């Protein structure tokens, strides 16, 4: 490939990476400077200059010297110039890389007829050096994009999120805008392709064999070199290219630290805290809890009628667990700051008691005992502990796999719960205790939690506590000075400014700027829901509302399935259980398709909006209006609603993890807790809606429960459209 074409293609994909990295988790201004490649420092976006302009605009608007329209126009011009400066430098550097590849290619072609291992080694090293330069350039793009994301966030915080909305809208649709290149991302692949093909060819030459297999015919034939692996990781991070494990892992909503740069000390600490059997026990807790949640869904209506209450009370029976989980999530999240073993033991004991009470309610003929048992099950929800354990104790190199395991365990538990209920269709007595389809779910889960408790007590290893005042040294790049950072609660914080930062502070403003950074975006975790709420931007609030909507829709579909299918189709408990198990089994295949293909073909915000529309269509098709209600209509619409909501959950949480404040990545009141509370509250309201609607008329239950879901879905689509341009 010629140098000119390579330059153009690389420029295109770099701009793509820039815009998509705008959504990355922000780093702090000082840390951004420390991470700069020193010899390229004058080509970085001048974050300090733009921050001063934001402050000046604020003061001018307050005294009436400026209006919002002029501010938007002026700041846009400043930002355009900053991006232009960076892009021109990128073009220059990409031209240098292309020229080096072209020169090495000449030597490579001259070597084709020879088998000189010395020259082959020299060429391979030359290609690796080009790869290292490409990595430096990717790092340059990443730091600029984070600075751009940070200033956009700061501007929106002062003036509302209208600037990001205005800037993206006006630039993305202009024929000469760099933002428009976001859909053409082939340049980086071309560079990696040249490197891969060349290194593979050198490998064949060294082994003195002629290969007729191309990397285009068989990508695995590229003889992956470590530098190519590093480039692929960096490129995927820039473009948010995903695979199945990454997309699935995002459902766990384990928010990343800003600018992660693990040191040897941090790696050692991670290894000391990691224990495979403890992780396995953590995932087993997740699996059992989801089984516990859904094992009663096929039989809850029959159980309520056997106790002398209406079948629609099943909504309260199912939802009471979610009610208790709203409170359990908070105290378990706080407890996990000090220990992981003790909250898991407490969770297992409470769930053992709760399931026993659920099973005994039949012989005691008491709906109160049954509801109290389900409340106990909700109070034993340790999902906050499960998530925190993965976030805090699993090394970064395998955290994505552990997150995917967390989500897979949840999905498998969701499918196994109803399937297990299908196998418990029997009726006998042991001493004075009835064993039937209503009580056996409680007894089976009680025994399961007893076994788990014993396993937990024997095998779980409490992670070592991190020294709160240890000091490590971090070297961000070869050209920059060492930066000393304090480790407090496991999170590094800059202590000293480097020499470059001090030089930039000669005008006397640098120290104030850094102080503002520390006060405005303090690294300490938030300590209350009120403080956490104040950190939520309008776009984040919209995404939390979307999460509420999808959980509401999913709960309506699942929780009322036994009532609807019995009324319209006279389905047995086994039929309902099989249907719910099949619905649960769609989770993993859907995520394989979305993670490997869809999110790599479209922007996440496009997938988000399309999924919301599909959920809306699924709800509309579920209504019973004029024609007779058929099994095909019910099953088709339910699957469409559930699958679309599952797709929506992945992209929604992915966007949330990038848009939320970095302060919500840790501590008790973290982003995971907020999303859990939003989803749990949605389940509570959905189950309550089912119970209330059932008291009016069973014939109107379907439409009455679907109407609120449809209204919430439509309003979420409107909110998403309103904030669409800010979803970067």
RALINWO-V467516 format. One record per residue. RES is the residue in one letter. SS is DSSP state (a for helix, b for strand, c for the rest). D_FIRST is the distance of its C-alpha to the first C-alpha in Angstrom with 2 decimals. Layout:
<<RES:SS:D_FIRST> <RES:SS:D_FIRST>>
//
This chain:
<<X:c:0.00> <X:c:3.81> <X:a:6.65> <X:a:8.47> <X:a:6.77> <X:a:6.55> <X:a:10.06> <X:a:11.33> <X:a:10.57> <X:a:12.02> <X:a:14.83> <X:a:15.69> <X:a:16.14> <X:a:17.93> <X:a:20.36> <X:a:20.86> <X:a:21.74> <X:a:23.97> <X:a:25.98> <X:a:26.47> <X:a:27.48> <X:c:30.11> <X:c:32.06> <X:c:32.00> <X:c:35.29> <X:c:36.14> <X:c:36.72> <X:c:39.40> <X:a:38.88> <X:a:39.95> <X:a:37.83> <X:a:34.75> <X:a:35.47> <X:a:36.06> <X:c:32.70> <X:c:30.76> <X:c:28.63> <X:a:31.07> <X:a:28.94> <X:a:27.15> <X:a:30.46> <X:a:30.69> <X:a:27.50> <X:c:28.87> <X:c:30.64> <X:c:34.21> <X:a:36.04> <X:a:39.33> <X:a:39.31> <X:a:38.68> <X:a:41.34> <X:a:43.82> <X:a:43.09> <X:a:43.77> <X:a:47.05> <X:a:47.93> <X:a:47.25> <X:a:49.54> <X:a:52.30> <X:a:51.99> <X:a:52.20> <X:a:55.21> <X:c:57.12> <X:c:56.05> <X:c:54.02> <X:c:50.85> <X:c:50.17> <X:a:47.53> <X:a:45.75> <X:a:45.25> <X:a:44.19> <X:a:41.44> <X:a:40.18> <X:a:40.44> <X:a:38.85> <X:a:35.96> <X:a:35.28> <X:a:35.47> <X:a:33.04> <X:a:30.59> <X:a:30.70> <X:a:30.20> <X:a:27.11> <X:a:25.75> <X:a:26.37> <X:a:24.51> <X:a:21.50> <X:a:21.17> <X:a:21.27> <X:a:18.60> <X:a:16.29> <X:a:17.25> <X:a:16.77> <X:a:13.36> <X:a:12.39> <X:a:14.16> <X:a:12.42> <X:a:8.88> <X:a:10.61> <X:a:12.32> <X:a:9.50> <X:a:8.19> <X:a:11.92> <X:a:12.66> <X:a:10.11> <X:a:12.18> <X:a:15.28> <X:a:14.21> <X:a:13.74> <X:a:17.04> <X:a:18.69> <X:c:18.03> <X:c:21.34> <X:c:23.25> <X:c:24.72> <X:c:25.56> <X:a:25.96> <X:a:26.25> <X:a:22.86> <X:a:21.38> <X:a:23.11> <X:a:21.90> <X:a:18.23> <X:a:18.89> <X:a:20.66> <X:a:17.89> <X:a:15.51> <X:a:18.50> <X:a:19.05> <X:a:15.63> <X:a:16.69> <X:a:20.00> <X:a:18.58> <X:a:16.76> <X:a:20.18> <X:a:21.91> <X:a:19.83> <X:a:20.67> <X:a:24.23> <X:a:24.21> <X:a:23.24> <X:a:25.89> <X:a:28.61> <X:a:28.00> <X:a:28.06> <X:a:31.28> <X:a:32.79> <X:a:31.96> <X:a:33.47> <X:a:36.47> <X:a:37.24> <X:a:36.94> <X:a:39.36> <X:a:41.69> <X:a:41.75> <X:a:42.45> <X:a:45.17> <X:a:46.92> <X:a:46.53> <X:c:45.88> <X:c:42.44> <X:a:42.33> <X:a:39.81> <X:a:37.01> <X:a:38.00> <X:a:38.02> <X:a:34.82> <X:a:32.70> <X:a:34.38> <X:a:33.97> <X:a:30.39> <X:a:28.97> <X:c:30.21> <X:c:29.27> <X:c:26.50> <X:c:25.08> <X:c:25.64> <X:a:23.10> <X:a:25.09> <X:a:24.10> <X:a:20.52> <X:a:22.20> <X:a:21.53> <X:c:17.70> <X:c:16.50> <X:c:13.09> <X:a:11.08> <X:a:12.80> <X:a:12.36> <X:a:8.56> <X:a:9.32> <X:a:12.20> <X:a:10.52> <X:a:8.45> <X:a:11.87> <X:a:13.92> <X:a:12.44> <X:a:12.61> <X:a:16.09> <X:a:17.26> <X:a:16.42> <X:a:18.32> <X:a:21.11> <X:a:21.51> <X:a:21.63> <X:a:24.22> <X:c:26.29> <X:c:26.14> <X:c:25.25> <X:c:22.99> <X:c:21.56> <X:c:20.66> <X:c:19.94> <X:c:16.48> <X:c:15.98> <X:c:15.30> <X:c:18.77> <X:c:20.44> <X:a:19.02> <X:a:21.92> <X:a:20.73> <X:a:18.19> <X:c:21.04> <X:c:20.99> <X:c:21.30> <X:a:23.51> <X:a:20.88> <X:a:18.75> <X:a:22.00> <X:a:22.67> <X:a:19.36> <X:a:20.03> <X:a:23.55> <X:a:22.60> <X:a:20.07> <X:a:22.75> <X:a:25.29> <X:a:23.40> <X:a:22.69> <X:c:25.93> <X:c:24.25> <X:c:27.22> <X:c:28.48> <X:a:31.99> <X:a:33.56> <X:a:32.21> <X:a:33.32> <X:a:36.61> <X:a:37.22> <X:a:37.02> <X:c:40.18> <X:c:42.02> <X:c:41.30> <X:c:41.17> <X:c:39.82> <X:c:37.44> <X:c:38.47> <X:c:36.78> <X:c:34.18> <X:c:35.00> <X:c:34.72> <X:c:36.90> <X:c:38.43> <X:a:40.01> <X:a:43.34> <X:a:42.15> <X:a:40.68> <X:a:44.06> <X:a:45.93> <X:a:43.84> <X:a:44.49> <X:a:48.19> <X:a:48.50> <X:c:46.62> <X:c:48.74> <X:a:47.40> <X:a:50.78> <X:a:51.34> <X:a:48.03> <X:a:49.05> <X:a:52.42> <X:a:50.78> <X:a:48.74> <X:a:51.90> <X:a:53.70> <X:a:51.05> <X:a:51.34> <X:a:55.15> <X:a:55.43> <X:a:53.35> <X:a:55.44> <X:a:58.50> <X:a:57.36> <X:a:56.76> <X:c:59.26> <X:c:62.05> <X:c:60.32> <X:c:61.50> <X:c:65.11> <X:a:65.65> <X:a:67.36> <X:a:69.73> <X:a:70.53> <X:a:71.44> <X:a:73.73> <X:a:75.42> <X:c:76.33> <X:c:77.90> <X:c:75.30> <X:c:73.07> <X:a:69.94> <X:a:67.84> <X:a:68.76> <X:a:65.92> <X:a:63.75> <X:a:65.75> <X:a:65.70> <X:a:61.93> <X:a:61.40> <X:a:63.90> <X:a:61.46> <X:a:58.86> <X:a:61.53> <X:a:62.27> <X:a:58.58> <X:a:58.22> <X:a:60.54> <X:a:59.51> <X:a:55.90> <X:a:57.16> <X:a:59.53> <X:a:57.24> <X:a:54.39> <X:a:56.84> <X:a:58.23> <X:c:54.83> <X:c:54.68> <X:c:57.35> <X:c:57.07> <X:c:55.30> <X:a:57.87> <X:a:60.87> <X:a:59.41> <X:a:58.14> <X:a:61.65> <X:a:63.25> <X:a:60.90> <X:a:61.81> <X:a:65.54> <X:a:65.48> <X:a:63.58> <X:a:66.05> <X:a:68.95> <X:a:67.35> <X:a:66.69> <X:a:70.18> <X:a:71.69> <X:a:69.62> <X:a:71.01> <X:a:74.60> <X:a:74.71> <X:a:75.53> <X:a:78.69> <X:a:79.64> <X:c:79.10> <X:c:77.58> <X:a:74.66> <X:a:74.90> <X:a:74.26> <X:a:71.28> <X:a:69.73> <X:a:70.48> <X:a:68.80> <X:a:65.63> <X:a:65.80> <X:a:66.00> <X:a:62.91> <X:a:61.06> <X:a:62.41> <X:c:60.85> <X:c:57.29> <X:c:55.32> <X:a:51.83> <X:a:51.56> <X:a:52.28> <X:a:49.78> <X:a:46.99> <X:a:48.06> <X:a:48.25> <X:a:44.60> <X:a:43.57> <X:a:45.72> <X:a:46.11> <X:c:42.97> <X:c:40.28> <X:a:37.13> <X:a:35.01> <X:a:36.95> <X:a:38.20> <X:a:35.84> <X:a:37.08> <X:a:40.63> <X:a:40.17> <X:a:38.90> <X:a:41.96> <X:a:44.19> <X:a:42.97> <X:a:43.10> <X:a:46.64> <X:a:47.62> <X:a:46.22> <X:a:47.84> <X:a:51.11> <X:a:51.03> <X:a:50.79> <X:a:53.24> <X:a:55.92> <X:a:56.83> <X:a:56.28> <X:a:58.77> <X:a:61.20> <X:a:61.06> <X:a:62.35> <X:c:65.25> <X:c:67.23> <X:c:70.57> <X:b:73.96> <X:b:76.30> <X:b:78.13> <X:b:78.19> <X:c:81.47> <X:c:81.62> <X:b:77.93> <X:b:76.44> <X:b:73.25> <X:b:71.64> <X:c:68.40> <X:c:69.17> <X:c:70.08> <X:a:67.97> <X:a:64.71> <X:a:66.55> <X:a:68.04> <X:a:64.82> <X:a:62.87> <X:a:65.75> <X:a:65.64> <X:a:61.84> <X:a:62.08> <X:a:64.91> <X:a:62.84> <X:a:59.87> <X:a:62.18> <X:a:63.39> <X:a:59.87> <X:a:58.82> <X:a:61.86> <X:a:61.26> <X:a:57.50> <X:c:56.07> <X:c:55.31> <X:c:55.59> <X:c:52.55> <X:c:53.36> <X:c:53.94> <X:c:51.61> <X:c:53.37> <X:c:53.48> <X:c:53.57> <X:b:51.25> <X:b:48.93> <X:b:45.50> <X:b:42.95> <X:b:39.43> <X:c:36.65> <X:c:33.94> <X:c:31.48> <X:c:31.64> <X:c:32.15> <X:c:34.84> <X:c:38.51> <X:c:40.12> <X:b:41.37> <X:b:44.50> <X:b:44.83> <X:b:47.84> <X:b:47.76> <X:b:50.07> <X:c:50.40> <X:c:47.16> <X:b:45.03> <X:b:43.79> <X:b:44.72> <X:b:43.95> <X:c:47.07> <X:c:46.19> <X:c:43.98> <X:c:41.61> <X:a:41.93> <X:a:39.14> <X:a:40.88> <X:a:44.12> <X:a:42.65> <X:a:41.48> <X:a:45.01> <X:a:46.78> <X:a:47.80> <X:c:49.91> <X:c:48.11> <X:a:45.85> <X:a:48.60> <X:a:49.67> <X:a:46.13> <X:a:45.86> <X:a:49.34> <X:a:48.40> <X:a:45.43> <X:a:47.76> <X:a:50.43> <X:a:48.24> <X:c:46.04> <X:c:48.22> <X:c:46.72> <X:c:49.97> <X:c:50.07> <X:c:52.08> <X:c:55.66> <X:c:56.60> <X:a:55.42> <X:a:56.38> <X:a:54.14> <X:a:51.28> <X:a:51.81> <X:a:51.63> <X:c:48.12> <X:c:46.89> <X:c:45.03> <X:a:45.61> <X:a:42.27> <X:a:43.23> <X:a:46.65> <X:a:45.13> <X:a:43.05> <X:a:46.19> <X:a:47.99> <X:a:45.30> <X:a:45.80> <X:a:49.54> <X:a:49.10> <X:a:47.06> <X:a:49.53> <X:a:52.41> <X:a:51.05> <X:a:50.36> <X:a:53.85> <X:a:55.54> <X:a:53.92> <X:a:54.82> <X:a:58.20> <X:c:59.90> <X:a:58.66> <X:a:61.92> <X:a:64.06> <X:a:62.12> <X:a:61.75> <X:a:65.40> <X:a:66.66> <X:a:64.58> <X:a:63.92> <X:c:66.50> <X:c:63.91> <X:c:65.22> <X:a:64.07> <X:a:62.10> <X:a:60.21> <X:a:59.35> <X:a:58.23> <X:a:55.95> <X:a:54.43> <X:a:53.75> <X:a:52.30> <X:a:49.89> <X:a:48.88> <X:a:48.24> <X:a:46.16> <X:a:43.62> <X:a:42.43> <X:a:40.12> <X:a:38.49> <X:a:37.89> <X:a:36.24> <X:a:33.98> <X:a:32.69> <X:a:32.49> <X:a:31.00> <X:a:28.28> <X:a:27.32> <X:a:29.10> <X:a:28.57> <X:a:24.82> <X:a:24.72> <X:c:27.13> <X:c:28.40> <X:a:31.45> <X:a:33.67> <X:a:32.83> <X:a:33.77> <X:a:36.83> <X:a:38.15> <X:a:37.50> <X:a:39.33> <X:a:42.24> <X:a:42.58> <X:a:42.60> <X:a:45.30> <X:a:47.25> <X:a:47.01> <X:a:48.12> <X:a:51.11> <X:a:52.02> <X:a:52.02> <X:a:54.29> <X:c:57.20> <X:c:60.29> <X:c:61.42> <X:c:63.04> <X:c:62.19> <X:c:63.14> <X:c:60.88> <X:c:59.11> <X:a:57.48> <X:a:54.25> <X:a:54.19> <X:a:54.97> <X:a:52.58> <X:a:49.68> <X:a:50.13> <X:a:50.72> <X:a:47.54> <X:a:45.52> <X:a:47.03> <X:a:46.62> <X:a:43.06> <X:a:41.91> <X:a:43.73> <X:a:42.06> <X:a:38.57> <X:a:39.78> <X:a:41.05> <X:a:37.71> <X:a:35.80> <X:a:38.95> <X:a:39.42> <X:a:35.75> <X:a:36.06> <X:a:39.43> <X:a:38.23> <X:a:35.75> <X:a:38.16> <X:c:41.33> <X:c:42.57> <X:a:41.73> <X:a:45.50> <X:a:45.73> <X:a:43.60> <X:c:46.66> <X:c:50.44> <X:c:52.97> <X:c:51.97> <X:c:48.27> <X:a:45.81> <X:a:46.36> <X:a:50.08> <X:a:49.65> <X:a:47.57> <X:a:50.05> <X:a:52.95> <X:a:51.39> <X:a:50.77> <X:a:54.20> <X:a:55.95> <X:a:54.30> <X:a:55.66> <X:a:59.10> <X:a:59.30> <X:a:58.04> <X:a:60.63> <X:a:63.31> <X:a:62.44> <X:a:62.94> <X:a:66.35> <X:a:67.58> <X:a:66.45> <X:a:68.18> <X:c:71.53> <X:c:71.53> <X:c:70.89> <X:a:68.94> <X:a:68.13> <X:a:66.33> <X:a:64.62> <X:a:61.23> <X:a:60.95> <X:a:62.52> <X:a:60.01> <X:a:56.97> <X:a:57.88> <X:a:57.31> <X:a:54.02> <X:a:52.91> <X:a:54.02> <X:a:52.21> <X:a:49.02> <X:a:49.14> <X:a:49.84> <X:a:46.87> <X:a:44.57> <X:a:46.01> <X:a:45.58> <X:a:41.93> <X:a:41.25> <X:a:43.05> <X:c:40.95> <X:a:37.66> <X:a:35.74> <X:a:36.83> <X:c:35.44> <X:c:32.41>>
//
